Amino acid sequence: MPQRRAAEKALRQNERKRKRNRKIKQEVKSTLKSFRKSLEKKDSDSSKKNLQKVYKALDKAASKKIIHPNKAARKKARLARSLSK
């Protein structure tokens, strides 16, 4: 356990940030999963809608520094390529 008040506060802050980051990462993963399912069904309308949701989730995570912006761009490019195939 932390010895100082500042360390206790840092521990509380880290826990809050960890929960927030996990929630956003989980949102990205779930939207990716729904996009991939719609690709497997070959439903182009829902795939395009899901792709927009994935873009939004990735951009949000990158803007909050949860994932690296280049990683978000790379994922978006690969997903767009998989949709065009």
TAVEN-V849858 format. One line per field, one symbol per residue. ss: DSSP state (a for helix, b for strand, c for the rest). phi: phi as a letter, one per 30 degrees, with the letter a starting at -180 (. if undefined). psi: psi as a letter, one per 30 degrees, with the letter a starting at -180 (. if undefined). Layout:
BEGIN
ss=???
phi=???
psi=???
END
This chain:
BEGIN
ss=ccccaaaaaaaaaaaaaaaaaaaaaaaaaaaaaaaaaaaacccaaaaaaaaaaaaaaaaaaaacccccaaaaaaaaaaaaaaaac
phi=.dccdddddddddddddddddddddddddddddddddddddhcdddddddddddeddddddddcidbdedddddddddddddddd
psi=lkeleeeeeeeeeeeeeeeeeeeeeeeeeeeeeeeeeeeefhjeefeeeeeeeeeeeeeeeefggelkeeeeeeeeeeeeeeef.
END
